Amino acid sequence: MPAEFQVELTRRRLLSSGLWLGAGAGLAGMPLARALAQPAQLPWTNVTGLIDGYVGPRKLAGAVAAMGRGFDPAQIIARGTHALDNPVPMGADSLFRIYSMTKPITGMAAMILIDEGKLGLDQPIADLLPKFAKMQVQAVPDGSITELVPAARAITVRHLLTHTAGLGYSIIQNGPIKTAYERAGVVPGQVSRTQARGLPDVPTAPSLAESADRLGDLPLVYQPGTQGSYSVSLDLLGRVIELASGQSFEGFLQDRIFGPCGMDSTFFRVPAAAAARLTDNYGVDKTGLVPLDPAGNSIYLDPPAFPFGGAGLVSSPRDYDRFLLMLLGKGVLGGQRVMSERAVTLGTSNLLPEGAATAGTMADSAGFGAGGRVGLGNGAGQFGWGGAAGTVAMVDSVRGLRASFYTQYMPSNAYSLHADFPKAVAADMIALAKGA
């Protein structure tokens, strides 16, 4: 398999999905009342031009943007088709592998339990997972896995939410620890029924409980609470949610988030009744787009080894916008309360432990909340995250804005869309505020 098709992401590729929120700082001086007083349907000239510039020359088979102001229904901008060889047009109900955009959903599930007193933000996870009571840490990150030192402090729920637990990621780490993660089947998700694709040829741990147990047997890469490092922490949090709630992780998400939000097109496994709405995922190389996970033979039609809380969901633009709308409403959607205002406010605030190093990470010059990056300073009020196959989403509670983008290609840095989309959103909102 040519290297261009490999979906094993480098550290630089993963971090690029976390830097997109910075473009929103340009909106800091925008008069919100004036912007929201404009007609509900806007041209979104820059966003539309961005999509046309990729879909027109078939750099992408298709793409969808869902743009929402205040509590108005999202305005859908859709171009192209579900696949290069599939004439079904893209739309609000097309299905996309959202990968790491799963993380904010998992994070908010944990915030529900924290708000209800079933979890503590600074509670050691060893209270629920005894294997994590006496963790060992690599003396040198990504170095030997036999030269270890004791963990100086316990891993907490806060650490899992903010990627500061010291855990690793097989798509980030190098050397023996990377190999150990792969051999244990503690991998970040699934890509294709076809092996290749740059993923390890090892079986994934067969259950969320087994994955957590195996992870507890591996050394940490960093001392807990000291270093931001993208990791499997949100996958492990799924197991913590199970134990704290007394439900399966998937069942808890369905009962407490998907059902109440009306998100009936969000799945860990795409059911047969919805399969026709699934889009193709492509690899990008010098020749263009090459099928990576065709919808008709997608791995997302199979039951996953377990529900990956860090990267496992498929969703639609309409569904994910409802999640963003619920966050914008401080936990209320359609007149119904899904989460408490306190839980949403805390989850979209900066939860990084004091003193944690974040330079050069996805939280550089920003904060990190419940599974998503948090804007600070001029970007205050912003919360969101991106996915490995080109999707990205944010909500801005200060400016009353929801913005999300959906397409399917890997690796995500093959194009600059994670950076270009928020810039286009900012340009359109600034033009709107100026009366252009």
N, C-alpha and C positions, 0 to 999 in steps of 0.2 A: 504494500500500500504506500503510495507516494507520501512524503512527509507533509505535503500541502493539505492532505485530507485528515491528518491526525487531529483529533479533538482533545487530546491531552493539552490543557492550556498551560502556558507559562505564567509565571508570576506577573509579568507585565500585562498579559492578556486579561487575567482576572481583575487586576487593579483597574484596568480601563473601564470596566463596568461600574466601578465605584466612584469615578471622578466626574460623572456627568452632571451632578447637581450643582456644581460650581457655576455653570452658565446662568443659572437663575439669579445670580447676584445682580445682574443687569436690570432686574425688575424692582430693585429695592425702592426706587422713588416713584413707582407707578401709582397714580391715584386710583385706588380700587373702586371707589363708588362710581367714578366716571366710566371705568372699564366695564363694570357690571351693568351699567345703564344702557349699553349699546345693544343693538338687535341681537336676538338669540343666535341667529345663523350668521356666522362670520366667514369671510373668505379664507382665513388661515393661509395666506398667500405663500409664506415661507415654508410652512409645513407641507402644503400641497406640492410646492415646487421640489422640495427635497424628495418626496415619494416618487413624483414623476421622473426625477432625474435618475432614479435607480430602476424603477419598474419599466419605464419606456424602453431603454436599451437592453432590458432583460438581464440586468445585473442581479435582480431579484425576480422571482416568479410573481410575487405580489406583496402588498404591505397594507396595513391598516393603522390609522391613528384615531384615537378616541379622545376628543378634546371637550372638557367640561368647565363651565364657569358657574360659580355659585352652586346652586342645587338644581340647575336646569339639566335636562337630559343631555347626555353626551352627544356631541356632533361627530359623526363618523365620516372619515375620509378614507376611502378604500380604492385601491387600484390593483389591477392584475388578477391573477387566477390562483387557485389552490396549488397548482403545479405547472411546470412548463408545458406538460402534455395533458393537462386537465382543464377544460374550459369553465369549470365552476368558478364564478367570480368571488373574490374576497369580500367579506362583509363583517358586520358586527358579531355574527354568531359563528364565524370560522374558528376552528380550534388550533391552538398553538402550544408547543412545548415551551412552557415559561421558565423552566429550570430554576435559577436562583431567585426568581420573583416569588417562588414558594416561601422563601425565608421570612418575609414580613408577615405572611399569613400564620406561619408557625409561631413567630414572635408574638403576634397579637393573641393567639390561643393561650400562650403562657401568661400574658398580661391578664386575661380573664381569670385564670386561677390565682394569680397573685392578688388581684383585687378581691377575690372571694376568700382569701386567707388560706387557700389550700396549698399554696407555694409561697415562699418568701423570696424577694428579689436577691437578697444576700444569703439565702439559705444554702448550705453545702449540699451538693447533689448526692454526696455519700449517705445522706439521711434516707434516700430512696434507692440508691445504687451503691451498696457497700463495697463493691469492687474498686470504687474510686476513693476509698478512705486513705490509702497510703500510696499515693502515686509517686513514681520516680520520673526524673527529668533528665534529658540528655545534657551532659556536661557541655557539649558543643552542639548547637542546633544543626540538625542534618548530619551530625557526625556519627560516632559510634553509638550503637544501641546497647552496649554492655558497660560503657563508662557513664555511670548515672549518679545523680545526687537526689536526695529526698526533696519532694515538693515542700516549699516553704510555707504554703498556705493551702487551704481547701479550695477546690473548684466550686464556684457558686452559680446559681441561675443567671445572675448578672453577667458572669464571664461567658456563659454559653450564648446569651443574647447578643453579645458584642464582639465575639471572636477574640476574646482575651483569656480563654481557658488554658492556653498552651497546647491545645490539640493540633494535630496536623491535618493535611489533605493530600491524598495521593496525586492530585493535579498541581500541587504547590511544592511539596517537599522533594528532596533529592537524597540519593544515597541509601543506606540501609533502612532508614525509617520509612522511606517510600516503598521499598520492597516489602517491609513488614506489614504495612497497611494493605498492600495488594494481596499478599499471601493470606491475610486474615479475612479477605473479602470485605474490608471496610472501605468501600469505594463510594464516590459521590453521586452516582446515579446510573442511568442507562441511556444508551444512544441508539443502538440498532440491533436487530436480530443477527446481523452479520458480525462476526467477531472483529477482526482487523480494527480499523478506525482508531488505532493508537491506544486502545484500552487494554489493560492487562488480561491475559488469558487465564483468569482464575474465577471460580464461582463466587458470587456475592454471598455474604452471610445470609442464611435462609429466613431470618426474622429480625424484627427490630430489637427484640430482647437479646437475641444471640449477637447481633452487631454491637450492641452496647457492652455485653460481657467481653467480647473479644477486644473492644477498644480499651476497656479497663485493664487488660493485660499488657497493653503496649505502653512504652514510655511517652511522656509528654515531650514536646519540642522546646517549649519555653516554660518558665515559672508562671503559674497562674496569676493573672492580674497585672502582669508586667509588660506585655507586648501584644499589640494587635497583629493577628495573623489569620487570614482566611482559612476556614477549617470545616470539619464535619460537626461542629458544635450544634448547629440547628437540627441535624439528623439525630444526634444524641438527645437533644431537647424533646424530640418527639417521644422518646421512651420515658423521659421524665414526666411529660404530660400524661402519658398512659397511667403511670403509677400514681400520680397526684389526683387524677380525675376518676380513676376506677373504670375507665372506658378504653377501648382501643383508640389509638391516635387518630385514625381515619374516622372513626365514629364520633369522636369529640369534635373534629373539624366540621363534620356534617351537621351535627346537632346544634353547635354553638355559633358557627360562622356561615357555612354554605347555605344551610336551610333558612335561617333567619334573614340572610341577605338576598335570598332568591337567586343564589348562584347555582343554577341547575345544569350548568355546562362546565363545571370544574371537577376534574377527576384525577385519580392516580392511575386508573385504567379506563380507557375510552370504551364505553359500552357499544355493542353492535348497532344500537339504534342511533348513535351519534357518529359512527365511523365515517360516514360520507362527508362530514364537516371538517375532518382532520386534514390539515395541509401537509405537504411534503417538506421534509427538512433536507437541506443540501450542504455539501461540502463545497468550498470555494478553492479553486486552484487557478493556475495561469490560463487555463482554457475556458474558465467560467464556472458554471454551476454543475455539479455532479451529484446524482442522487445519493443521499446518506441514509435516510430513513423514510422510504416512500410510504405514503399514508396507507395504501392497500396491504402493505406487508410490515406495518410499523410494530415495533416492540411495545408501543403503548396500547396495543390491542390485547396484549398478554397481561396476566396478573404480575405485578412487580414482586421481587423477592420480599420487599416490605415497603411501606409508604415512606419515601425519602422526604423528610421535613425540610431538607436543604435544597432540593432540586427535582422533586418528583412530579409536580402537577402539570396537567394540561388544562388550559382555560381559554375563554373567548374574550375579545375586547369588551363586549357588553357585560360579562360577568365580573371581570377584574375592575371595571369602572365602578361597579356597585360596591365592591370592597373599598375602593378609594373614596367613594361618596359617603360610605359609612364612617370612614375616618374623618372626612371633612365635617361631617355632622356630629363629631365628638361622640360617636357610638350609636347615633340614631339614624335609621334609614326608613323612609316611607312612614314616618310617624311611630315606628316601633324601635324600642331600644334593644340593641344587640350587645353592646358593651357599655360599661359605665364611662362617663366623661373622664373620670379620674384615670381609668385604665388606658384610654386612648391618649390622654395628655402625657402620661408618664411614658407610654410606649413610644411616642414620637418625639421624646426629649432625649437629650444626651445622657446615656447611661454608662458611658465609659468609666471604668474604675479610676480613681484619682492616681495620677502618676504613670498610667499605662502609656508606653511609647507607641506613637502612631505615624511617625514620619516615614514617608515612602509607602504607606499602606492605604487601603481603601478609605480610611478615616482621616487621612492627612488633611489638615486645614478644615476639618469638619468634626462633627460628633457622630456617634452611632447609637441607635436606639434598639428597639425590639426587632432585630433582623434586618434593619435598613439604615442607610446613611441619613444623617440629620444635618440640615444646614445650620450654620452659626453666623452671627453678625448680620451682614446684608442678606444672607440666605435663610435667616430665621423663619421657621414655619414649614420648611420643606422636609419631606420624608419620602424615601423611595429606594428602589434598587433595580438592577438590570439582570437579564438572563443570558446564558451562554450561547443561545441560538438567535440573538439579535433583538430580543424584546427588552423593553425598559418602561418603567412607570413611576410616577411621582404624584404627590398631593401637596399643595401649598395652602396651609390653613390661614396664613396672613393675607394672601392675595386671592383666596377663594378659587383656586385653580386645580383642575385635575388634568393630567396629560399622560398618555400612554401610547406606546408604539409596538407594533407586532409584525414580525416577519420571521423567516426560518432559514438561517445559514450558520455554518460553523467553519472556522473559529470566529468568535464575535469580533475580533480585531481585523478580520479580512477587509472589512469596510469600517469607516469612521462614524457609523450611525449612532453609536452610544453617545458620542460627543456632539454630533451634528444635530440630532433631534432636539435636545434642550436649547441649543442655540437658535434653532428655527422657531421654537415656541417663544423664547424670550424676544426675538425680533418681532414676531407678530403681536405680542402683548404690548411691547413698547410702542409700536406703530399705532395700535388701538388707543393707548392712553394719550398719545399725541393728537389723536383725531385724524390720523392718516386714512 
